[in-house]
Amino acid sequence: MLSKGIVKKYAVGGAVAAIFYVEPILTYDLDVFFEPSEGNDGLLALSSVYDHLKRKGYKVEKEHIIVEGIPVQFLPIYNDLVEEAVDNAARLKYRDTTVNVLTQEYLIAIMIQTARPKDKERIVKFLDEGNFDETQLEKILEKHDLKTAFGMFRRLK
Amino acid sequence: MKPDAARWDEVQKIFKAKEQFHKDRARLPIEEKIKILVELQNLAIDIPTASKKKRFKMVWEI
């Protein structure tokens, strides 16, 4: 989709990205953040991706599209933090493929921002098991005004 | 019950071992972790959740 110009950039996020860094956690889908190509904003952003994959024979199940046996959820980049996270994604290997995956520091920042119960659980895992760069995380949190939220979370932990 | 220092030491050792177990799993290669994830999906797929929201679930076919 990159080479065909359907998406400009992408990175794996959510639980699957987390699994690259911490102990496996239960999830059923793979989240992919992406920037649509020019002129494909709003609803068109998703439909261009889904239409392309449907043409390739992949089936849609609710909000997912089943790609090679994995339910994938495509999420257009929705704010500055996520955009920056995608721009700074790590290039990691899975089997013989190199994939763009959000870094630990950006994953933590996004989880602090979204702050759903499952995000809070996952942040604890990163604090216990991850080996993220504290200085890098501080910079991201400062820039996106998330330092206080993270500080409160750390104290509670 | 009075606090039992010997038991507390034992419990601390168990907690430490558990912590280490999770840290070791965090260091596994991603391919191994995805295998574990699929095992987790197989185990959890039929367990009903408290959430009222019907979530799409399927075990990955990889």
Backbone of each chain as ProteinMPNN parsed JSONL, in Angstrom:
{"seq_chain_A": "MLSKGIVKKYAVGGAVAAIFYVEPILTYDLDVFFEPSEGNDGLLALSSVYDHLKRKGYKVEKEHIIVEGIPVQFLPIYNDLVEEAVDNAARLKYRDTTVNVLTQEYLIAIMIQTARPKDKERIVKFLDEGNFDETQLEKILEKHDLKTAFGMFRRLK", "coords_chain_A": {"N_chain_A": [[0.828, -1.212, 0.0], [2.054, 1.127, 0.577], [3.835, 1.412, -1.552], [2.007, 1.636, -3.582], [0.93, 4.024, -3.085], [-1.301, 4.316, -1.517], [-1.244, 4.575, 1.203], [0.671, 6.95, 3.067], [2.448, 6.731, 5.138], [3.058, 4.412, 7.826], [2.599, 2.603, 10.93], [2.863, -0.097, 13.227], [0.827, -0.284, 16.076], [-0.643, -0.239, 19.389], [-1.536, -3.261, 21.235], [-0.039, -5.257, 19.944], [2.274, -3.963, 19.126], [3.216, -3.397, 21.658], [3.835, -5.963, 22.526], [6.22, -6.475, 21.293], [7.991, -5.463, 23.108], [7.332, -6.119, 25.75], [6.144, -8.739, 27.978], [4.011, -11.223, 26.387], [0.677, -10.124, 25.793], [-2.858, -10.515, 26.003], [-4.576, -10.14, 23.014], [-6.739, -9.538, 20.209], [-6.517, -8.308, 17.875], [-4.679, -6.446, 15.383], [-3.344, -3.338, 15.445], [-2.98, -0.734, 13.16], [-1.537, 2.29, 12.594], [-1.951, 4.903, 10.304], [-1.091, 7.212, 7.656], [-3.152, 8.651, 5.371], [-3.105, 8.824, 1.739], [-2.674, 11.866, -0.229], [-5.594, 13.855, -0.464], [-7.292, 11.942, 0.432], [-8.804, 12.267, 2.857], [-10.622, 12.171, 6.023], [-13.513, 10.135, 5.922], [-12.809, 8.907, 3.573], [-10.211, 8.159, 3.94], [-10.144, 5.732, 5.333], [-11.737, 4.145, 3.672], [-10.287, 3.963, 1.305], [-8.143, 2.331, 1.98], [-9.456, -0.025, 2.887], [-10.929, -0.701, 0.596], [-8.903, -1.288, -1.199], [-7.742, -3.546, 0.029], [-9.906, -5.291, 0.072], [-10.276, -5.705, -2.616], [-8.107, -7.272, -3.027], [-8.967, -9.59, -2.017], [-9.289, -9.93, 0.71], [-11.252, -10.33, 3.679], [-13.857, -8.452, 5.331], [-14.549, -7.963, 8.731], [-16.696, -6.753, 10.926], [-15.163, -3.97, 12.316], [-12.743, -4.713, 11.416], [-10.236, -5.916, 9.111], [-9.475, -8.951, 7.672], [-6.354, -9.968, 7.37], [-4.239, -12.17, 5.973], [-5.006, -14.076, 7.927], [-5.084, -12.591, 10.242], [-6.878, -10.306, 12.22], [-6.988, -7.04, 11.282], [-6.871, -3.691, 12.271], [-7.229, -0.612, 10.895], [-6.13, 2.587, 11.608], [-6.526, 5.936, 11.109], [-4.005, 8.432, 11.454], [-4.454, 10.47, 14.221], [-3.725, 12.625, 15.814], [-1.16, 15.028, 16.859], [0.737, 13.754, 18.484], [0.495, 11.02, 17.809], [1.164, 11.169, 15.139], [3.838, 11.988, 15.287], [4.836, 9.782, 16.59], [4.519, 7.772, 14.67], [6.204, 8.778, 12.718], [8.618, 8.397, 13.977], [8.922, 5.706, 14.235], [10.208, 2.426, 15.033], [12.238, 0.213, 13.071], [11.563, -2.979, 12.909], [12.201, -6.531, 13.044], [10.128, -9.198, 11.998], [9.97, -12.51, 11.645], [10.92, -12.854, 8.349], [10.425, -10.333, 7.652], [10.607, -6.779, 7.673], [9.192, -4.472, 9.826], [7.409, -1.414, 10.551], [7.268, -0.24, 13.759], [5.777, 1.215, 16.589], [7.767, 2.985, 18.958], [8.814, 2.113, 22.327], [8.757, 4.336, 24.018], [7.034, 6.154, 22.748], [4.76, 4.584, 22.669], [4.137, 4.395, 25.384], [3.618, 7.088, 25.934], [1.352, 7.525, 24.309], [-0.413, 5.772, 25.518], [-0.642, 6.98, 28.001], [-1.953, 9.254, 27.228], [-4.371, 8.259, 26.121], [-5.387, 6.68, 28.173], [-7.186, 4.537, 28.918], [-8.632, 1.854, 30.894], [-7.223, -0.523, 30.14], [-4.948, 0.541, 29.022], [-3.678, 1.611, 31.215], [-3.052, -0.691, 32.634], [-1.212, -1.79, 30.88], [0.821, 0.1, 30.9], [1.923, -0.314, 33.38], [3.126, -2.77, 32.922], [5.121, -2.008, 31.13], [6.637, -0.385, 32.798], [7.562, -2.271, 34.575], [8.761, -4.285, 32.986], [9.758, -3.304, 30.569], [12.456, -1.772, 28.694], [12.854, 1.027, 28.375], [13.894, 4.291, 27.174], [14.416, 6.61, 29.482], [15.012, 9.358, 29.344], [14.307, 10.061, 26.767], [11.582, 9.455, 26.871], [10.739, 11.354, 28.772], [11.156, 13.725, 27.32], [9.253, 13.483, 25.278], [6.891, 13.385, 26.762], [6.934, 15.871, 27.983], [6.817, 17.6, 25.759], [4.253, 17.015, 24.82], [2.644, 17.675, 26.837], [2.153, 15.827, 28.923], [3.365, 15.162, 31.209], [2.531, 15.581, 33.87], [0.366, 13.854, 34.113], [1.648, 11.398, 33.787], [3.378, 11.459, 35.955], [1.568, 11.374, 38.087], [0.57, 8.862, 37.681], [2.809, 7.249, 38.057], [3.308, 7.694, 40.755], [1.071, 6.527, 41.881], [1.491, 3.907, 41.226]], "CA_chain_A": [[0.0, 0.0, 0.0], [2.992, 2.247, 0.541], [4.355, 1.566, -2.908], [0.904, 2.019, -4.466], [0.528, 5.383, -2.732], [-2.585, 4.343, -0.794], [-0.879, 5.198, 2.493], [1.97, 7.652, 2.969], [3.304, 6.132, 6.165], [2.3, 3.552, 8.731], [3.354, 1.882, 11.975], [2.054, -0.96, 14.099], [0.685, 0.257, 17.434], [-1.484, -1.063, 20.262], [-0.997, -4.383, 22.006], [0.979, -6.017, 19.207], [3.522, -3.197, 19.259], [3.671, -3.59, 23.047], [4.394, -7.31, 22.657], [7.627, -6.444, 20.883], [8.837, -4.98, 24.207], [6.994, -6.702, 27.055], [5.576, -10.096, 27.96], [2.794, -11.264, 25.577], [-0.598, -9.793, 26.42], [-3.937, -10.996, 25.135], [-5.243, -9.229, 22.082], [-7.239, -10.28, 19.055], [-6.333, -7.564, 16.634], [-3.423, -5.743, 15.146], [-3.659, -1.947, 15.096], [-2.011, -0.067, 12.283], [-1.766, 3.716, 12.39], [-1.461, 5.265, 8.966], [-1.396, 8.517, 7.072], [-3.659, 8.38, 4.023], [-2.495, 9.612, 0.673], [-3.283, 13.182, -0.454], [-6.971, 13.885, -0.96], [-8.088, 10.866, 1.032], [-9.037, 12.585, 4.266], [-11.92, 11.798, 6.597], [-13.977, 8.762, 5.693], [-12.091, 8.354, 2.418], [-8.94, 7.614, 4.423], [-10.335, 4.314, 5.634], [-12.298, 3.37, 2.562], [-9.27, 3.674, 0.282], [-7.378, 1.176, 2.467], [-10.32, -1.206, 2.907], [-11.265, -1.073, -0.789], [-7.713, -1.92, -1.785], [-7.562, -4.89, 0.587], [-11.033, -6.123, -0.364], [-9.967, -6.094, -4.009], [-7.107, -8.351, -2.968], [-9.658, -10.794, -1.539], [-9.384, -10.008, 2.168], [-12.634, -10.147, 4.129], [-14.075, -7.473, 6.406], [-15.333, -8.458, 9.875], [-16.924, -5.546, 11.741], [-14.232, -2.876, 11.98], [-11.447, -5.286, 11.048], [-10.085, -6.619, 7.841], [-8.659, -10.127, 7.998], [-5.212, -10.029, 6.452], [-3.414, -13.362, 6.218], [-5.418, -14.74, 9.169], [-5.012, -11.689, 11.401], [-7.78, -9.153, 12.098], [-6.218, -5.792, 11.334], [-7.679, -2.48, 12.355], [-6.471, 0.545, 10.401], [-6.549, 3.808, 12.301], [-5.814, 7.094, 10.57], [-3.305, 9.241, 12.465], [-5.503, 11.398, 14.674], [-3.227, 13.836, 16.482], [0.278, 15.296, 16.68], [1.538, 12.739, 19.179], [0.491, 9.782, 17.017], [1.942, 11.447, 13.914], [5.263, 11.973, 15.66], [5.154, 8.388, 16.921], [4.662, 7.039, 13.399], [7.426, 9.291, 12.065], [9.816, 7.912, 14.691], [8.757, 4.267, 14.491], [11.398, 1.569, 14.886], [12.134, -0.8, 12.01], [11.851, -4.235, 13.614], [12.029, -7.732, 12.227], [9.267, -10.324, 12.373], [10.383, -13.512, 10.659], [11.815, -12.269, 7.347], [9.886, -9.035, 7.239], [10.887, -5.628, 8.535], [7.957, -3.695, 9.988], [7.483, -0.199, 11.354], [6.583, -0.476, 15.037], [5.95, 2.36, 17.493], [8.771, 2.723, 19.999], [8.278, 1.991, 23.688], [8.537, 5.654, 24.606], [5.81, 6.717, 22.167], [3.62, 3.757, 23.108], [3.793, 4.809, 26.751], [3.007, 8.429, 25.866], [0.0, 7.388, 23.743], [-1.25, 5.128, 26.548], [-0.917, 8.003, 29.01], [-2.935, 10.166, 26.646], [-5.682, 7.606, 25.955], [-5.735, 6.392, 29.575], [-8.256, 3.566, 29.176], [-8.131, 0.906, 31.912], [-6.211, -1.459, 29.607], [-3.703, 1.294, 28.822], [-3.028, 1.726, 32.524], [-2.453, -2.016, 32.933], [-0.035, -1.994, 30.023], [1.906, 0.992, 31.341], [2.568, -1.016, 34.504], [4.015, -3.786, 32.342], [6.308, -1.321, 30.601], [7.474, 0.078, 33.918], [8.187, -3.448, 35.194], [9.488, -5.186, 32.086], [10.335, -2.629, 29.407], [13.749, -1.115, 28.942], [12.729, 2.243, 27.58], [14.823, 5.382, 27.436], [13.718, 7.563, 30.37], [15.22, 10.735, 28.881], [13.484, 10.194, 25.561], [10.185, 9.493, 27.306], [10.554, 12.673, 29.415], [11.063, 14.749, 26.254], [7.959, 13.316, 24.588], [5.828, 13.746, 27.701], [7.034, 17.333, 28.14], [6.347, 18.228, 24.522], [2.817, 16.811, 24.605], [1.958, 18.072, 28.056], [1.653, 14.616, 29.578], [4.249, 14.852, 32.339], [1.779, 15.524, 35.126], [-0.428, 12.615, 34.102], [2.556, 10.269, 34.0], [3.861, 11.581, 37.33], [0.505, 10.884, 38.974], [0.49, 7.422, 37.474], [3.99, 6.627, 38.709], [3.15, 7.743, 42.222], [0.053, 5.536, 42.251], [2.09, 2.565, 41.087]], "C_chain_A": [[0.859, 1.258, 0.0], [3.435, 2.506, -0.894], [3.257, 2.001, -3.879], [0.376, 3.415, -4.124], [-0.804, 5.464, -2.002], [-2.373, 4.907, 0.608], [0.498, 5.85, 2.333], [2.961, 7.092, 3.975], [2.426, 5.318, 7.106], [3.209, 3.078, 9.864], [2.377, 1.042, 12.783], [2.03, -0.332, 15.491], [-0.063, -0.727, 18.308], [-0.752, -2.225, 20.912], [0.107, -5.133, 21.267], [2.318, -5.276, 19.25], [4.087, -3.405, 20.67], [4.365, -4.935, 23.209], [5.852, -7.371, 22.169], [8.539, -6.142, 22.079], [8.563, -5.632, 25.561], [6.441, -8.109, 26.869], [4.295, -10.115, 27.1], [1.524, -10.962, 26.377], [-1.702, -10.153, 25.457], [-4.502, -9.862, 24.28], [-5.743, -10.067, 20.928], [-7.005, -9.526, 17.75], [-4.995, -6.847, 16.568], [-3.783, -4.326, 14.676], [-2.558, -1.359, 14.228], [-2.415, 1.407, 12.147], [-1.214, 4.084, 11.018], [-1.849, 6.68, 8.584], [-1.911, 8.247, 5.666], [-2.962, 9.237, 2.976], [-3.267, 10.921, 0.496], [-4.714, 13.026, -0.978], [-7.846, 12.788, -0.403], [-8.311, 11.113, 2.519], [-10.399, 12.07, 4.725], [-12.259, 10.353, 6.31], [-13.239, 8.09, 4.533], [-10.789, 7.675, 2.842], [-9.074, 6.115, 4.652], [-10.806, 3.543, 4.409], [-11.254, 3.064, 1.499], [-8.447, 2.443, 0.678], [-8.227, -0.095, 2.387], [-10.654, -1.663, 1.482], [-10.095, -1.8, -1.443], [-7.577, -3.362, -1.287], [-8.701, -5.83, 0.183], [-10.807, -6.597, -1.803], [-8.95, -7.235, -4.041], [-7.689, -9.633, -2.374], [-9.751, -10.931, -0.032], [-10.799, -9.642, 2.626], [-12.719, -9.139, 5.277], [-14.952, -8.112, 7.479], [-15.465, -7.291, 10.844], [-15.906, -4.475, 11.352], [-12.859, -3.382, 11.553], [-11.439, -5.797, 9.616], [-9.102, -7.756, 8.103], [-7.558, -10.278, 6.949], [-4.33, -11.203, 6.852], [-3.715, -13.985, 7.596], [-5.371, -13.871, 10.414], [-5.999, -10.535, 11.221], [-6.994, -7.852, 12.303], [-7.186, -4.616, 11.4], [-6.806, -1.297, 11.917], [-7.026, 1.807, 11.043], [-5.799, 5.003, 11.709], [-5.169, 7.892, 11.705], [-4.254, 10.354, 12.905], [-5.006, 12.587, 15.482], [-1.704, 13.949, 16.323], [1.153, 14.221, 17.312], [1.639, 11.459, 18.335], [1.295, 9.988, 15.724], [3.445, 11.362, 14.202], [5.719, 10.53, 15.953], [5.381, 7.572, 15.647], [5.94, 7.479, 12.685], [8.697, 8.722, 12.699], [9.755, 6.414, 14.983], [10.073, 3.513, 14.287], [11.165, 0.604, 13.724], [12.546, -2.125, 12.643], [11.533, -5.428, 12.726], [10.987, -8.656, 12.839], [9.443, -11.367, 11.272], [11.291, -12.835, 9.63], [11.382, -10.872, 6.919], [10.304, -7.944, 8.21], [9.612, -4.784, 8.607], [8.215, -2.447, 10.82], [6.645, -0.423, 12.612], [6.82, 0.742, 15.932], [6.978, 2.012, 18.575], [8.095, 2.667, 21.371], [7.89, 3.354, 24.254], [7.25, 6.282, 24.061], [4.583, 5.899, 22.566], [3.17, 4.186, 24.501], [3.08, 6.165, 26.719], [1.573, 8.339, 25.336], [-0.932, 6.753, 24.781], [-1.592, 6.106, 27.669], [-2.02, 8.931, 28.501], [-4.318, 9.514, 26.541], [-6.253, 7.161, 27.308], [-6.969, 5.511, 29.779], [-7.739, 2.58, 30.23], [-7.044, -0.027, 31.376], [-4.89, -0.756, 29.325], [-2.94, 1.371, 30.138], [-2.355, 0.405, 32.914], [-1.158, -2.214, 32.145], [1.121, -1.091, 30.44], [2.656, 0.322, 32.5], [3.541, -2.059, 33.968], [5.294, -3.149, 31.789], [7.229, -0.866, 31.733], [8.212, -1.105, 34.551], [9.145, -4.177, 34.251], [10.197, -4.49, 30.934], [11.722, -2.091, 29.726], [13.817, 0.142, 28.094], [13.728, 3.302, 28.036], [14.076, 6.476, 28.211], [13.81, 8.995, 29.846], [14.347, 11.023, 27.661], [12.005, 10.308, 25.937], [9.856, 10.856, 27.924], [10.323, 13.759, 28.362], [9.686, 14.692, 25.582], [6.817, 13.791, 25.497], [5.767, 15.261, 27.887], [6.41, 18.032, 26.929], [4.828, 18.137, 24.374], [2.009, 17.019, 25.887], [1.356, 16.868, 28.818], [2.448, 14.272, 30.834], [3.491, 14.694, 33.653], [1.009, 14.207, 35.224], [0.474, 11.41, 34.391], [3.081, 10.263, 35.441], [2.844, 11.024, 38.316], [0.425, 9.366, 38.894], [1.638, 6.699, 38.191], [3.854, 6.597, 40.215], [2.143, 6.686, 42.67], [0.61, 4.126, 42.212], [2.967, 2.28, 42.293]], "O_chain_A": [[0.457, 2.307, -0.503], [3.418, 3.635, -1.383], [3.538, 2.658, -4.881], [-0.519, 3.926, -4.797], [-1.379, 6.544, -1.876], [-3.223, 5.628, 1.131], [1.355, 5.379, 1.585], [4.157, 6.992, 3.702], [1.212, 5.51, 7.171], [4.434, 3.146, 9.762], [1.225, 1.42, 12.992], [3.058, 0.094, 16.016], [-0.114, -1.919, 18.003], [0.462, -2.192, 21.115], [1.072, -5.59, 21.879], [3.371, -5.897, 19.393], [5.294, -3.568, 20.843], [5.355, -5.049, 23.932], [6.618, -8.234, 22.599], [9.713, -6.514, 22.077], [9.445, -5.693, 26.418], [6.294, -8.597, 25.748], [3.564, -9.125, 27.084], [1.326, -11.472, 27.48], [-1.518, -10.106, 24.241], [-4.851, -8.789, 24.773], [-5.247, -11.166, 20.684], [-7.264, -10.042, 16.663], [-4.296, -6.677, 17.567], [-4.438, -4.145, 13.649], [-1.37, -1.475, 14.528], [-3.495, 1.723, 11.649], [-0.14, 3.627, 10.626], [-2.798, 7.258, 9.114], [-1.191, 7.675, 4.847], [-2.318, 10.238, 3.291], [-4.377, 11.067, 1.008], [-4.995, 12.175, -1.821], [-9.029, 12.713, -0.734], [-8.029, 10.243, 3.342], [-11.21, 11.601, 3.927], [-11.42, 9.462, 6.434], [-13.067, 6.871, 4.512], [-10.324, 6.739, 2.191], [-8.23, 5.329, 4.222], [-10.34, 2.437, 4.138], [-11.32, 2.017, 0.854], [-8.099, 1.619, -0.168], [-7.771, -1.119, 1.879], [-10.661, -2.859, 1.194], [-10.275, -2.794, -2.147], [-7.33, -4.279, -2.07], [-8.483, -7.024, -0.022], [-11.109, -7.738, -2.152], [-8.939, -8.051, -4.963], [-6.99, -10.637, -2.243], [-10.242, -11.946, 0.463], [-11.453, -8.773, 2.05], [-11.793, -8.993, 6.075], [-15.972, -8.728, 7.171], [-14.501, -6.887, 11.494], [-15.804, -4.116, 10.179], [-11.93, -2.599, 11.353], [-12.477, -6.067, 9.011], [-8.035, -7.549, 8.681], [-7.806, -10.662, 5.806], [-3.749, -11.22, 7.937], [-2.803, -14.368, 8.329], [-5.594, -14.36, 11.522], [-5.972, -9.855, 10.195], [-6.417, -7.614, 13.365], [-8.181, -4.562, 10.678], [-5.765, -1.031, 12.517], [-8.231, 2.058, 11.022], [-4.574, 5.073, 11.799], [-5.738, 8.005, 12.791], [-4.791, 11.089, 12.077], [-5.793, 13.477, 15.806], [-1.058, 13.083, 15.733], [2.175, 13.826, 16.752], [2.72, 10.893, 18.17], [2.013, 9.093, 15.279], [4.207, 10.746, 13.457], [6.83, 10.128, 15.608], [6.321, 6.781, 15.563], [6.663, 6.658, 12.12], [9.723, 8.584, 12.034], [10.45, 5.917, 15.869], [10.924, 3.905, 13.488], [10.028, 0.229, 13.436], [13.729, -2.367, 12.884], [10.725, -5.353, 11.8], [10.967, -8.869, 14.051], [9.104, -11.127, 10.113], [12.332, -12.292, 10.001], [11.902, -10.308, 5.957], [10.349, -8.16, 9.421], [9.03, -4.43, 7.582], [9.104, -2.415, 11.671], [5.462, -0.753, 12.533], [7.942, 1.241, 16.019], [7.04, 0.874, 19.041], [6.961, 3.115, 21.543], [6.843, 3.509, 24.883], [6.472, 6.867, 24.814], [3.502, 6.45, 22.775], [1.975, 4.322, 24.765], [2.069, 6.362, 27.393], [0.678, 9.005, 25.858], [-2.092, 7.145, 24.906], [-2.692, 6.07, 28.219], [-2.905, 9.337, 29.254], [-5.326, 10.154, 26.84], [-7.457, 7.26, 27.547], [-7.723, 5.727, 30.728], [-6.529, 2.483, 30.437], [-6.06, -0.296, 32.065], [-3.83, -1.379, 29.38], [-1.719, 1.217, 30.175], [-1.247, 0.387, 33.449], [-0.162, -2.726, 32.656], [2.282, -1.487, 30.339], [3.882, 0.392, 32.576], [4.644, -2.218, 34.491], [6.394, -3.676, 31.956], [8.452, -0.957, 31.627], [9.347, -0.962, 35.006], [10.211, -4.63, 34.668], [11.147, -5.039, 30.377], [12.105, -1.974, 30.89], [14.684, 0.307, 27.236], [14.315, 3.221, 29.115], [13.221, 7.172, 27.663], [12.84, 9.75, 29.89], [13.735, 12.085, 27.547], [11.274, 11.14, 25.398], [8.813, 11.439, 27.629], [9.427, 14.593, 28.49], [9.047, 15.719, 25.353], [5.908, 14.498, 25.063], [4.688, 15.851, 27.941], [5.584, 18.934, 27.069], [4.191, 19.061, 23.868], [0.857, 16.599, 25.997], [0.216, 16.906, 29.28], [2.234, 13.227, 31.449], [3.772, 13.793, 34.444], [0.999, 13.543, 36.26], [0.101, 10.515, 35.149], [3.21, 9.209, 36.063], [3.192, 10.304, 39.251], [0.239, 8.68, 39.9], [1.439, 5.673, 38.842], [4.225, 5.624, 40.873], [2.327, 6.032, 43.696], [0.265, 3.272, 43.029], [3.566, 1.208, 42.381]]}, "seq_chain_B": "MKPDAARWDEVQKIFKAKEQFHKDRARLPIEEKIKILVELQNLAIDIPTASKKKRFKMVWEI", "coords_chain_B": {"N_chain_B": [[-3.005, -13.369, 63.747], [0.456, -13.564, 64.288], [3.045, -11.615, 62.708], [5.131, -13.478, 60.564], [8.407, -13.792, 60.158], [10.056, -15.596, 58.772], [8.308, -16.848, 56.995], [7.516, -14.64, 55.559], [9.897, -13.974, 54.273], [10.097, -16.159, 52.574], [7.842, -15.75, 50.969], [8.555, -13.383, 49.762], [10.639, -14.283, 48.176], [9.227, -15.868, 46.381], [7.683, -13.899, 45.089], [9.732, -12.482, 43.862], [10.749, -14.39, 42.115], [8.56, -14.686, 40.445], [8.451, -12.188, 39.287], [10.82, -12.21, 37.873], [10.243, -14.244, 36.065], [8.292, -13.012, 34.435], [9.854, -10.961, 33.392], [11.739, -12.415, 31.951], [10.105, -13.547, 30.011], [9.427, -11.274, 28.658], [11.73, -10.801, 27.271], [11.853, -12.651, 25.27], [12.188, -13.812, 21.821], [10.349, -12.087, 19.253], [8.883, -13.783, 17.576], [8.465, -16.048, 19.149], [6.932, -14.894, 21.126], [4.621, -14.236, 19.718], [3.669, -16.763, 19.196], [2.987, -17.537, 21.786], [1.007, -15.658, 22.251], [-0.995, -16.548, 20.464], [-1.59, -18.965, 21.682], [-2.679, -17.98, 24.042], [-4.929, -16.703, 22.982], [-6.36, -18.949, 22.082], [-6.948, -20.126, 24.525], [-8.523, -18.19, 25.723], [-10.644, -17.522, 24.124], [-13.283, -18.561, 24.364], [-14.104, -17.701, 26.797], [-16.453, -15.894, 28.548], [-16.787, -12.334, 28.754], [-17.057, -9.553, 31.067], [-17.754, -7.269, 29.853], [-20.228, -5.344, 28.155], [-20.107, -4.699, 25.618], [-20.019, -6.156, 22.495], [-17.318, -7.759, 21.336], [-15.25, -8.233, 18.535], [-13.768, -11.323, 18.064], [-11.173, -13.481, 17.215], [-9.143, -16.37, 16.767], [-5.861, -16.093, 15.742], [-4.959, -17.087, 12.502], [-2.263, -18.192, 11.849]], "CA_chain_B": [[-1.748, -14.082, 63.538], [1.662, -12.729, 64.409], [3.868, -11.647, 61.481], [6.128, -14.542, 60.589], [9.524, -13.292, 59.335], [10.552, -16.653, 57.879], [7.328, -17.004, 55.911], [7.573, -13.424, 54.743], [11.078, -14.116, 53.412], [9.745, -17.128, 51.52], [6.886, -15.107, 50.054], [9.334, -12.416, 48.982], [11.379, -15.05, 47.159], [8.246, -16.269, 45.351], [7.376, -12.687, 44.316], [10.916, -12.156, 43.032], [10.812, -15.389, 41.044], [7.478, -14.355, 39.499], [8.877, -10.977, 38.584], [11.854, -12.628, 36.939], [9.556, -15.015, 35.023], [7.688, -12.053, 33.498], [10.944, -10.252, 32.695], [12.316, -13.354, 30.98], [9.173, -13.659, 28.875], [9.508, -10.01, 27.903], [12.96, -10.827, 26.467], [11.776, -13.697, 24.235], [12.07, -13.274, 20.46], [8.959, -11.744, 18.907], [8.213, -14.956, 16.986], [8.029, -16.868, 20.293], [5.853, -14.169, 21.81], [3.392, -14.343, 18.925], [3.163, -18.135, 19.441], [2.339, -17.496, 23.111], [-0.227, -14.89, 22.083], [-2.002, -17.404, 19.838], [-2.01, -19.906, 22.74], [-3.567, -17.211, 24.922], [-6.203, -16.515, 22.278], [-7.061, -20.235, 22.116], [-7.443, -20.35, 25.877], [-9.462, -17.161, 26.19], [-11.678, -17.194, 23.129], [-14.643, -18.93, 24.796], [-14.407, -17.178, 28.134], [-17.253, -14.676, 28.422], [-16.25, -11.192, 29.497], [-18.084, -8.748, 31.738], [-18.084, -6.126, 29.001], [-21.481, -5.487, 27.408], [-19.773, -4.459, 24.202], [-19.64, -7.385, 21.771], [-16.056, -7.515, 20.678], [-14.898, -9.241, 17.548], [-12.637, -12.124, 18.529], [-10.829, -14.697, 16.465], [-7.781, -16.846, 16.972], [-5.101, -15.813, 14.522], [-4.64, -18.269, 11.687], [-0.908, -18.0, 11.285]], "C_chain_B": [[-0.562, -13.112, 63.621], [2.43, -12.736, 63.087], [4.984, -12.683, 61.609], [7.264, -14.17, 59.622], [10.01, -14.339, 58.332], [9.608, -16.839, 56.695], [7.386, -15.807, 54.957], [8.767, -13.471, 53.786], [10.788, -15.057, 52.247], [8.841, -16.491, 50.473], [7.619, -14.103, 49.164], [10.09, -13.113, 47.86], [10.438, -15.444, 46.009], [7.912, -15.06, 44.459], [8.516, -12.347, 43.366], [11.01, -13.101, 41.836], [9.747, -15.093, 39.981], [7.869, -13.166, 38.638], [9.9, -11.332, 37.498], [11.25, -13.392, 35.76], [8.971, -14.065, 33.971], [8.76, -11.306, 32.708], [11.567, -11.143, 31.633], [11.412, -13.489, 29.761], [9.192, -12.4, 28.01], [10.711, -10.007, 26.962], [12.95, -11.9, 25.374], [11.756, -13.071, 22.842], [10.594, -13.061, 20.106], [8.206, -12.944, 18.323], [7.668, -15.878, 18.083], [6.848, -16.213, 20.995], [4.535, -14.269, 21.048], [2.802, -15.752, 19.079], [2.409, -18.17, 20.777], [1.009, -16.747, 23.014], [-1.332, -15.764, 21.491], [-2.5, -18.46, 20.842], [-2.987, -19.209, 23.698], [-4.943, -17.016, 24.285], [-7.024, -17.794, 22.307], [-7.685, -20.499, 23.472], [-8.607, -19.416, 26.221], [-10.687, -16.966, 25.312], [-13.111, -17.483, 23.621], [-15.015, -18.4, 26.178], [-15.237, -15.903, 27.991], [-16.647, -13.541, 29.244], [-17.399, -10.379, 30.088], [-18.567, -7.609, 30.834], [-19.373, -6.377, 28.216], [-21.228, -5.33, 25.912], [-19.338, -5.772, 23.554], [-18.386, -7.116, 20.961], [-15.771, -8.618, 19.664], [-13.647, -9.991, 18.022], [-12.388, -13.251, 17.541], [-9.377, -15.069, 16.767], [-7.036, -16.651, 15.656], [-4.762, -17.105, 13.79], [-3.28, -18.07, 11.028], [-0.041, -19.216, 11.573]], "O_chain_B": [[-0.597, -12.002, 63.09], [2.465, -13.762, 62.408], [5.681, -12.753, 62.622], [7.089, -14.232, 58.405], [10.335, -14.014, 57.19], [10.04, -16.97, 55.55], [7.314, -15.947, 53.736], [8.66, -13.06, 52.63], [11.169, -14.802, 51.105], [9.034, -16.66, 49.269], [7.338, -13.991, 47.971], [10.173, -12.607, 46.741], [10.8, -15.366, 44.835], [7.862, -15.178, 43.234], [8.293, -11.973, 42.215], [11.303, -12.689, 40.713], [9.993, -15.228, 38.783], [7.646, -13.148, 37.428], [9.849, -10.83, 36.375], [11.67, -13.225, 34.615], [9.132, -14.282, 32.771], [8.602, -11.049, 31.515], [11.888, -10.679, 30.538], [11.885, -13.54, 28.625], [8.998, -12.457, 26.796], [10.712, -9.288, 25.962], [13.925, -12.044, 24.637], [11.35, -11.919, 22.693], [9.714, -13.766, 20.599], [7.007, -13.093, 18.561], [6.567, -16.416, 17.97], [5.897, -16.879, 21.403], [3.466, -14.373, 21.65], [1.582, -15.917, 19.091], [1.333, -18.759, 20.879], [0.013, -17.149, 23.616], [-2.471, -15.729, 21.957], [-3.681, -18.806, 20.85], [-3.993, -19.79, 24.105], [-5.976, -17.142, 24.943], [-8.235, -17.753, 22.527], [-8.795, -21.023, 23.571], [-9.547, -19.802, 26.916], [-11.653, -16.318, 25.715], [-14.035, -16.728, 23.32], [-16.123, -18.635, 26.661], [-14.781, -14.935, 27.383], [-16.064, -13.772, 30.304], [-18.55, -10.499, 29.669], [-19.651, -7.06, 31.032], [-19.59, -7.465, 27.683], [-22.017, -5.763, 25.071], [-18.397, -6.418, 24.016], [-18.403, -6.333, 20.011], [-16.028, -9.794, 19.922], [-12.619, -9.389, 18.334], [-13.332, -13.9, 17.088], [-8.52, -14.213, 16.989], [-7.536, -17.009, 14.589], [-4.332, -18.086, 14.396], [-3.171, -17.817, 9.828], [1.126, -19.249, 11.183]]}, "name": "protein", "num_of_chains": 2, "seq": "MLSKGIVKKYAVGGAVAAIFYVEPILTYDLDVFFEPSEGNDGLLALSSVYDHLKRKGYKVEKEHIIVEGIPVQFLPIYNDLVEEAVDNAARLKYRDTTVNVLTQEYLIAIMIQTARPKDKERIVKFLDEGNFDETQLEKILEKHDLKTAFGMFRRLKMKPDAARWDEVQKIFKAKEQFHKDRARLPIEEKIKILVELQNLAIDIPTASKKKRFKMVWEI"}
